[in-house]
């Protein structure tokens, strides 16, 4: 991996004051020491982070669609539309599996 990529992601998060959570397997994607890094989702995640996800207005998933482990069995993204809006930025033009209903 290009060593500059985590720095670029960190600068982007800082410039836009974005809180960033990562998949538990991808904790090196962002500088963990920056104030924008709020933790990892998946195994061993902090309950406070799960609550932030549940109550967010908007989630932007970059690189991979939210999966079963990162969403606690999709309970962080309920199908009834009561959860946050979800924007997915994926590397392939593949059809998406439905983890939430459309808004």
ABEGO torsion letter per residue (X at the ends): XBAAAAAAAAAAAAAAGBBBBBBAAAAAABBAABAABAEBBEBGBBAAAAAAAAABABBBBBGBBBBAAAAGGGAABBAAGABBBBBBBBABBBBBBBABBBX
